[in-house]
Amino acid sequence: MAAALRLGASETSPGPSLTSLGGEETLSTPQRALVRHAAAVVLESEGMQAAIVRGEAVNHEDLVRVSNVLARLMRDLGVRGTGKPPAAPDLKSYLGSRPAA
């Protein structure tokens, strides 16, 4: 079942892994259902995005709907995106990390 519930199976596939959700054994039955649903939605979204890259016509309203469903599922699962880039070091840290001239 772990393979079926796995999200983010590769670096190119967005989404959490079961480990990031606490492991398969910690998920309730409803949470597992949400993970399965999210995995299916990720696949649908990536398929639509791949079609766009290939130059195929895609209903953009459907793509937005799929994205919104995925966002709600991730929120319901308690998954938070990193969102922000790492903070830039302060000047003293930056200068300290550079080799002496």
N, CA, C and O of each residue as an XYZ file, in Angstrom:
404
protein
N       0.810     -1.193      0.000
C       0.000      0.000      0.000
C       0.858      1.264      0.000
O       0.428      2.298     -0.512
N       2.060      1.198      0.564
C       2.913      2.374      0.645
C       3.195      2.951     -0.733
O       3.199      4.170     -0.902
N       3.433      2.091     -1.725
C       3.717      2.591     -3.070
C       2.514      3.331     -3.633
O       2.674      4.353     -4.299
N       1.323      2.833     -3.376
C       0.118      3.478     -3.883
C      -0.133      4.813     -3.200
O      -0.755      5.696     -3.790
N       0.336      4.976     -1.974
C       0.101      6.204     -1.233
C       1.234      7.201     -1.371
O       1.165      8.306     -0.833
N       2.258      6.822     -2.076
C       3.450      7.672     -2.160
C       3.183      8.885     -3.026
O       2.753      8.759     -4.172
N       3.437     10.049     -2.483
C       3.427     11.282     -3.260
C       4.862     11.761     -3.354
O       5.679     11.449     -2.487
N       5.172     12.499     -4.375
C       6.518     13.030     -4.511
C       7.528     11.923     -4.721
O       8.605     11.944     -4.125
N       7.196     10.955     -5.561
C       8.052      9.795     -5.764
C       9.361     10.134     -6.438
O      10.298      9.337     -6.399
N       9.447     11.293     -7.051
C      10.705     11.697     -7.672
C      10.930     13.170     -7.411
O      10.043     13.874     -6.928
N      12.121     13.628     -7.735
C      12.432     15.034     -7.520
C      11.600     15.929     -8.415
O      11.385     17.095     -8.084
N      11.125     15.416     -9.540
C      10.343     16.231    -10.464
C       8.862     16.210    -10.134
O       8.084     16.939    -10.749
N       8.464     15.402     -9.192
C       7.057     15.266     -8.848
C       6.790     15.954     -7.519
O       7.321     15.532     -6.492
N       5.967     17.015     -7.519
C       5.732     17.744     -6.284
C       4.868     16.950     -5.321
O       4.160     16.027     -5.721
N       4.930     17.303     -4.098
C       4.068     16.688     -3.107
C       4.861     16.033     -1.999
O       6.059     15.790     -2.141
N       4.198     15.752     -0.907
C       4.865     15.172      0.247
C       5.030     13.668      0.098
O       4.359     13.040     -0.721
N       5.901     13.111      0.870
C       6.016     11.658      0.936
C       5.282     11.218      2.197
O       4.959     12.038      3.057
N       5.025      9.930      2.299
C       4.386      9.419      3.520
C       5.240      9.708      4.739
O       4.715      9.954      5.825
N       6.549      9.680      4.566
C       7.443      9.955      5.676
C       7.222     11.363      6.202
O       7.208     11.579      7.414
N       7.050     12.323      5.303
C       6.853     13.703      5.738
C       5.509     13.893      6.434
O       5.299     14.888      7.128
N       4.597     12.933      6.247
C       3.301     12.994      6.928
C       3.297     12.163      8.207
O       2.248     11.995      8.827
N       4.439     11.649      8.604
C       4.536     10.875      9.838
C       4.618      9.386      9.621
O       4.702      8.631     10.590
N       4.596      8.935      8.374
C       4.669      7.512      8.076
C       3.294      6.908      7.878
O       2.306      7.369      8.451
N       3.245      5.874      7.063
C       1.967      5.246      6.714
C       1.220      4.744      7.942
O      -0.004      4.854      8.020
N       1.959      4.193      8.896
C       1.306      3.607     10.071
C       0.633      4.651     10.959
O      -0.228      4.303     11.766
N       1.009      5.926     10.826
C       0.404      6.965     11.660
C      -0.830      7.591     11.029
O      -1.558      8.326     11.695
N      -1.076      7.307      9.739
C      -2.208      7.918      9.050
C      -3.499      7.171      9.337
O      -3.538      5.941      9.358
N      -4.551      7.943      9.557
C      -5.872      7.341      9.731
C      -6.402      6.926      8.354
O      -5.835      7.295      7.326
N      -7.471      6.171      8.347
C      -8.085      5.756      7.088
C      -8.510      6.958      6.252
O      -8.249      6.969      5.049
N      -9.156      7.973      6.834
C      -9.498      9.148      6.026
C      -8.265      9.874      5.480
O      -8.289     10.374      4.355
N      -7.189      9.935      6.269
C      -5.970     10.576      5.782
C      -5.380      9.796      4.607
O      -4.905     10.386      3.637
N      -5.414      8.471      4.701
C      -4.912      7.653      3.589
C      -5.735      7.903      2.326
O      -5.192      7.951      1.222
N      -7.035      8.058      2.495
C      -7.898      8.346      1.346
C      -7.527      9.699      0.736
O      -7.498      9.849     -0.486
N      -7.243     10.682      1.594
C      -6.833     11.996      1.095
C      -5.505     11.901      0.345
O      -5.330     12.544     -0.690
N      -4.576     11.109      0.859
C      -3.283     10.942      0.195
C      -3.477     10.289     -1.172
O      -2.876     10.721     -2.156
N      -4.309      9.256     -1.239
C      -4.567      8.601     -2.526
C      -5.196      9.585     -3.512
O      -4.823      9.633     -4.684
N      -6.154     10.363     -3.019
C      -6.812     11.350     -3.866
C      -5.802     12.395     -4.340
O      -5.799     12.768     -5.513
N      -4.954     12.865     -3.440
C      -3.939     13.856     -3.802
C      -2.980     13.286     -4.848
O      -2.591     13.988     -5.782
N      -2.599     12.023     -4.694
C      -1.697     11.400     -5.663
C      -2.338     11.373     -7.052
O      -1.674     11.650     -8.050
N      -3.609     11.046     -7.112
C      -4.318     11.015     -8.394
C      -4.406     12.412     -8.999
O      -4.265     12.577    -10.210
N      -4.637     13.409     -8.161
C      -4.749     14.786     -8.649
C      -3.389     15.286     -9.139
O      -3.319     15.997    -10.142
N      -2.308     14.921     -8.443
C      -0.963     15.300     -8.893
C      -0.714     14.717    -10.288
O      -0.215     15.412    -11.174
N      -1.059     13.456    -10.477
C      -0.865     12.835    -11.791
C      -1.678     13.543    -12.873
O      -1.183     13.774    -13.976
N      -2.911     13.882    -12.559
C      -3.757     14.591    -13.525
C      -3.164     15.953    -13.861
O      -3.104     16.339    -15.028
N      -2.728     16.678    -12.840
C      -2.134     17.998    -13.046
C      -0.869     17.908    -13.890
O      -0.682     18.695    -14.818
N      -0.008     16.960    -13.573
C       1.229     16.816    -14.343
C       0.948     16.406    -15.782
O       1.653     16.832    -16.697
N      -0.070     15.586    -15.989
C      -0.458     15.213    -17.346
C      -0.919     16.417    -18.144
O      -0.578     16.560    -19.319
N      -1.689     17.278    -17.511
C      -2.168     18.486    -18.181
C      -1.004     19.433    -18.492
O      -0.943     20.027    -19.569
N      -0.088     19.562    -17.539
C       1.060     20.435    -17.760
C       1.963     19.885    -18.863
O       2.505     20.653    -19.658
N       2.125     18.584    -18.916
C       2.918     17.964    -19.980
C       2.262     18.208    -21.340
O       2.951     18.442    -22.333
N       0.941     18.152    -21.380
C       0.231     18.414    -22.634
C       0.475     19.851    -23.093
O       0.638     20.099    -24.288
N       0.500     20.789    -22.165
C       0.787     22.190    -22.512
C       2.180     22.296    -23.120
O       2.368     22.958    -24.142
N       3.157     21.644    -22.491
C       4.536     21.675    -22.995
C       4.622     21.085    -24.393
O       5.400     21.560    -25.219
N       3.827     20.048    -24.667
C       3.823     19.430    -25.998
C       3.069     20.274    -27.023
O       3.031     19.936    -28.206
N       2.474     21.362    -26.569
C       1.744     22.234    -27.480
C       0.314     21.814    -27.718
O      -0.338     22.325    -28.628
N      -0.186     20.893    -26.916
C      -1.560     20.424    -27.070
C      -2.521     21.382    -26.365
O      -2.160     22.079    -25.417
N      -3.736     21.388    -26.857
C      -4.760     22.234    -26.250
C      -5.180     21.647    -24.903
O      -5.445     20.451    -24.783
N      -5.234     22.509    -23.905
C      -5.655     22.112    -22.567
C      -6.662     23.143    -22.089
O      -6.468     24.346    -22.264
N      -7.729     22.664    -21.487
C      -8.716     23.577    -20.917
C      -8.114     24.174    -19.653
O      -7.940     23.483    -18.649
N      -7.799     25.457    -19.713
C      -7.123     26.101    -18.591
C      -8.012     26.192    -17.349
O      -7.510     26.205    -16.225
N      -9.307     26.254    -17.547
C     -10.207     26.238    -16.386
C     -10.099     24.916    -15.644
O     -10.133     24.887    -14.414
N      -9.966     23.818    -16.390
C      -9.788     22.513    -15.753
C      -8.463     22.454    -14.994
O      -8.390     21.891    -13.902
N      -7.425     23.033    -15.576
C      -6.128     23.047    -14.902
C      -6.210     23.836    -13.598
O      -5.646     23.419    -12.587
N      -6.898     24.956    -13.614
C      -7.068     25.748    -12.389
C      -7.868     24.958    -11.363
O      -7.527     24.962    -10.180
N      -8.918     24.288    -11.796
C      -9.720     23.478    -10.871
C      -8.885     22.372    -10.229
O      -8.959     22.143     -9.022
N      -8.084     21.688    -11.061
C      -7.231     20.613    -10.546
C      -6.237     21.183     -9.531
O      -6.009     20.588     -8.477
N      -5.654     22.325     -9.849
C      -4.704     22.958     -8.933
C      -5.371     23.338     -7.618
O      -4.785     23.162     -6.550
N      -6.579     23.851     -7.689
C      -7.297     24.229     -6.473
C      -7.651     23.006     -5.629
O      -7.553     23.044     -4.402
N      -8.060     21.928     -6.283
C      -8.360     20.695     -5.549
C      -7.108     20.198     -4.846
O      -7.162     19.804     -3.681
N      -5.986     20.214     -5.545
C      -4.736     19.764     -4.941
C      -4.346     20.645     -3.758
O      -3.910     20.138     -2.725
N      -4.498     21.942     -3.899
C      -4.178     22.855     -2.789
C      -5.051     22.555     -1.569
O      -4.559     22.550     -0.440
N      -6.334     22.308     -1.791
C      -7.226     21.987     -0.665
C      -6.845     20.665     -0.013
O      -6.856     20.546      1.212
N      -6.507     19.670     -0.834
C      -6.099     18.374     -0.277
C      -4.822     18.517      0.551
O      -4.723     17.958      1.643
N      -3.858     19.256      0.040
C      -2.612     19.457      0.784
C      -2.885     20.190      2.095
O      -2.315     19.856      3.134
N      -3.758     21.189      2.037
C      -4.126     21.908      3.267
C      -4.795     20.964      4.255
O      -4.480     20.981      5.445
N      -5.713     20.145      3.768
C      -6.413     19.203      4.643
C      -5.468     18.175      5.255
O      -5.698     17.691      6.364
N      -4.399     17.845      4.523
C      -3.409     16.903      5.045
C      -2.399     17.578      5.966
O      -1.588     16.909      6.605
N      -2.454     18.904      6.031
C      -1.515     19.630      6.888
C      -0.163     19.837      6.247
O       0.823     20.086      6.940
N      -0.106     19.736      4.929
C       1.158     19.913      4.215
C       1.335     21.400      3.944
O       0.455     22.061      3.394
N       2.469     21.894      4.336
C       2.780     23.300      4.087
C       3.945     23.365      3.115
O       4.974     22.718      3.314
N       3.773     24.151      2.065
C       4.861     24.351      1.120
C       5.947     25.198      1.747
O       5.683     25.972      2.667
N       7.145     25.059      1.263
C       8.225     25.863      1.803
C       7.992     27.321      1.474
O       8.302     28.201      2.277
N       7.452     27.581      0.305
C       7.023     28.923     -0.054
C       8.113     29.964     -0.126
O       8.301     30.577     -1.177
N       8.826     30.182      0.940
C       9.810     31.250      0.970
C      11.199     30.700      0.661
O      11.560     29.610      1.106
N      11.976     31.468     -0.107
C      13.358     31.045     -0.318
C      14.133     31.179      0.988
O      13.713     31.907      1.887
N      15.252     30.487      1.097
C      16.029     30.607      2.316
C      16.446     32.060      2.552
O      16.725     32.800      1.608
N      16.481     32.445      3.804
C      16.849     33.811      4.149
C      18.300     34.074      3.758
O      19.172     33.224      3.934
N      18.532     35.248      3.236
C      19.896     35.637      2.879
C      20.683     35.876      4.167
O      20.135     36.392      5.141
N      21.961     35.505      4.176
C      22.757     35.732      5.389
C      22.970     37.225      5.604
O      22.948     38.012      4.658
N      23.173     37.596      6.845
C      23.491     38.996      7.095
C      24.906     39.271      6.584
O      25.648     38.343      6.262
N      25.267     40.533      6.514
C      26.542     40.920      5.919
C      27.723     40.292      6.645
O      28.667     39.830      6.005
N      27.682     40.271      7.968
C      28.793     39.710      8.742
C      28.968     38.214      8.422
O      30.095     37.758      8.234
N      27.880     37.458      8.360
C      27.949     36.031      8.025
C      28.458     35.822      6.618
O      29.275     34.934      6.374
N      27.975     36.644      5.680
C      28.400     36.528      4.298
C      29.900     36.776      4.171
O      30.617     35.994      3.547
N      30.363     37.866      4.764
C      31.786     38.195      4.662
C      32.638     37.129      5.370
O      33.743     36.828      4.920
N      32.138     36.564      6.461
C      32.857     35.530      7.183
C      32.956     34.235      6.397
O      33.865     33.440      6.633
N      32.038     34.008      5.468
C      32.051     32.762      4.703
C      32.969     32.837      3.480
O      33.265     31.817      2.857
N      33.408     34.028      3.146
C      34.264     34.210      1.966
C      35.727     34.015      2.344
O      36.144     34.364      3.448
N      36.507     33.449      1.413
C      37.939     33.292      1.706
C      38.612     34.662      1.819
O      38.229     35.620      1.148
N      39.603     34.724      2.668
C      40.332     35.979      2.858
C      41.076     36.331      1.573
O      41.594     35.453      0.883
N      41.122     37.622      1.261
C      41.793     38.064      0.032
C      43.261     38.324      0.250
O      43.967     38.702     -0.685
